[in-house]
């Protein structure tokens, strides 16, 4: 459970940080003194949970919520006791902690989070595509849509009940199958060359014997798939 803390008070951030250490599965990846910095961060980094103050300069917690599309789960942390009813209109808000936050109250929050993320992990993560001029693939991870461009995907590897999508920047682990994602990929770029691999053949650097090199990854080619790969590359 990757989380961040957003609060303009350093002492308040320190308290939540210490409380987070009591939850074994929680990883605090960053903390921010204002919502603007947090907003920039989550655009490029996967976050599962935000501990968010309501009253902050520049951008309030509620303005932050209204700005973010497909926000992660949020626990509000505030001195304002009168905002709870309004806050719970947002389905992604898990809890509402009033400062000063006691250890006992935080443990109740931790139980809620455990139940919430337990339910999410049991749901099958599906892969969705949006066919548009930019050729984008959207992968749904823990109810968050992450956009990948087809041209940036190097290869996809089957690993049990999951697949790993390797891009030029990082790898994404998704609960799905090669068969399912294969139906979503454009044939002008992608080809399954092995029972465990789909590659973006436009990214091939070298071909040797029964393998191809993409970036620094060597991927095997099955005998039955080799003719089609050669044809796609106009090597027949």
PyMOL commands that set and color helices and strands:
alter all, ss='L'
color gray80, all
select helices_A, chain A and resi 10-20+35-44+61-67+81-87+103-122+150-152+178-182+201-203+223-232
alter helices_A, ss='H'
color red, helices_A
select strands_A, chain A and resi 2-6+27-32+49-53+73-78+93-98+127-130+136-141+144-149+153-159+162-167+171-174+190-194+197-200+204-208+211-214+217-220
alter strands_A, ss='S'
color yellow, strands_A
deselect
rebuild
show_as cartoon
